[in-house]
Each structure stands twice: as structure tokens, then as C-alpha cells.
């Protein structure tokens, strides 16, 4: 089993890059108790099967990612 983790300090201007990296590499973004699937690489329902706790959200575009992790 592989495990990978990283911490990245980012700003709102980095969201398009963050979205593209997560979508291309099939990474799950975790912010507090929220898990975000970016792009269309796999279905949020599939992720929910493997996650013990937390809400799984899907972001199809950088603006949706912003709405999920930086709510108004």
C-alpha cells in the first residue's frame, strides 16, 4: 500500500493550478473534513466507498473547487 501526503501553502490565485494538478494526478484534496475530487478522473461515489468519514465533493472546474473549499 502506498501513502503520499504533502502540505502546500496556497492562495486563491493558485486554485486553477491546484485544480489542474489534482485532476491530472487523480489526487484527493482534503480540507478539514471535506474531501474533493477534481475533474473527471474518478467518481465521487467510488471515493466515498474508501473514505471512513467526511463529505466527498466533486469539482468539475476551478470555480467549483473555490466554492467548496472557500465558501462565501
C-alpha positions in Angstrom: 0.0 0.0 0.0 1.3 3.4 -0.9 0.8 6.6 1.1 1.5 10.1 -0.1 1.0 13.4 1.7 2.0 16.9 1.1 1.3 20.3 2.6 1.2 23.3 0.4 0.6 26.9 1.4 -1.6 28.4 -1.3 -3.7 31.5 -2.1 -6.9 32.0 -4.0 -4.8 32.7 -7.2 -3.4 29.2 -7.0 -6.8 27.5 -7.3 -6.6 26.9 -11.1 -3.2 25.3 -10.8 -4.3 23.3 -7.7 -7.3 22.0 -9.6 -5.3 21.0 -12.7 -2.7 19.2 -10.6 -5.3 17.3 -8.6 -7.3 16.4 -11.7 -4.3 15.2 -13.8 -2.7 13.2 -10.9 -6.0 11.9 -9.6 -5.3 13.4 -6.2 -7.9 13.8 -3.5 -7.8 17.2 -1.9 -8.7 17.3 1.8 -9.7 20.5 3.6 -10.8 20.0 7.2 -13.5 17.3 7.0 -14.1 17.8 3.3 -12.7 15.6 0.5 -12.7 17.0 -3.0 -12.4 15.0 -6.3 -11.3 17.3 -9.2 -12.0 16.7 -12.8 -13.5 13.5 -14.2 -10.8 11.0 -13.4 -13.0 9.0 -11.0 -16.4 9.3 -9.5 -17.1 10.8 -6.0 -19.2 7.7 -5.2 -16.2 5.5 -5.8 -14.2 7.6 -3.4 -16.9 7.5 -0.8 -16.6 3.7 -0.7 -13.0 4.1 0.6 -13.3 7.0 2.9 -14.2 6.3 6.5 -15.6 9.7 7.3 -16.1 13.1 5.7 -18.1 14.6 2.9 -16.9 13.8 -0.7 -17.5 16.6 -3.2 -16.9 16.9 -6.9 -15.3 19.9 -8.6 -15.6 19.9 -12.3 -13.8 23.3 -12.7 -11.6 25.6 -10.6 -14.5 27.9 -9.7 -16.4 24.9 -8.2 -13.2 24.0 -6.2 -13.2 27.5 -4.8 -16.9 27.3 -3.8 -16.2 24.1 -2.0 -13.1 24.9 0.0 -13.5 28.7 0.3 -17.3 29.2 0.9 -18.6 32.7 0.9 
